[in-house]
Amino acid sequence: MSSSQPGGITRRFLPHSRLGAPALLIAGFLGLAVVIVLTVWGQSIAGFDPGKQNLTDRLLPPGADGHLLGTDKLGKDIFARVAAGFRWSIPVALLATAISASIGTTIGVIAGWNEGWIRSSLSRFMEVAISFPYLVLAVAIIGVVGRGFFALSLSLGLVAWVSFARVIYAETRRVKEREYVMAARLMGMGALRIILTYIGRGIRPTLVVMCAFIFADLLVAEAGLSFLGLGASLRDPTWGNMLSDSRINLFEAPWMMYGPASAVILTVLTANMIGDGLLQYWGRGTHQQ
């Protein structure tokens, strides 16, 4: 996943930017505030029911008859549907991130802490898992478990864990060699207690940053699967479904695409700026130590 690389999205869109951690974090948290406002109060701001059809108002341009972003081919308010999409796409990506983080962190810590055949076996398992294209694997899982909110979250979570596992594996091996961990082992402290305290504390910053980047990846993956008709139900107001519907009237009503595309870009950039800002902030602190 390309955006799981530190700062991938922000540096792709801002290749000449020299934004430091404070600027990135301020911009990221401002974007987060906008996302929260649109998620909680977006439909109230729109003033329309996202599922209500009105064929007399079909394909109205932005601003016509109180429709801020216009209407679609069935007369549904686009702004209301985009706001409803925040309540679908973001929870899907959050739940998928939590699933993948739980699986990947567990496997990564076990592989990094242990020696011998356990480390070798889990390392080979991670190498095999990362060799599969994750979207193709997600489509296969969806074909088995079906479509819908929880099925899509589970499918994405089960294919994204390897990104967490590889990074946490390396971080666990690094933290394991710290003096305070070695001292705890010499004092006879149990492995589980060391992992839950010292190792967990040491990998926490990396885990938080990884969650921000992987969340952005999974949000795009969810929109892509819904765009292809493989994610959410066609009646759900998701950004992927809206982008798919906009293809039919792309030249007649291009504004049908602007709303969901802007929502995806806003949320992905917000997550990546927060992740990149935290990466720079914590990385600088580690370097100074």
Secondary structure, DSSP 8 states (H G I E B T S, - for coil): -GGGSTTHHHHHH-TT----HHHHHHHHHHHHHHHHHHHHHHHHHHTS-TT---GGGTT--TTGGG-TT-B-TT--BHHHHHHHHHHHHHHHHHHHHHHHHHHHHHHHHHHHH--THHHHHHHHHHHHHHTS-HHHHHHHHHHHH-SSHHHHHHHHHHHHHHHHHHHHHHHHHHHHTSHHHHHHHHTT--HHHHIIIIIHHHHHHHHHHHHHHHHHHHHHHHHHHHHTTSSS-TTS--HHHHHHHHTTTTTT-THHHHHHHHHHHHHHHHHHHHHHHHHHHHHHHHHH-
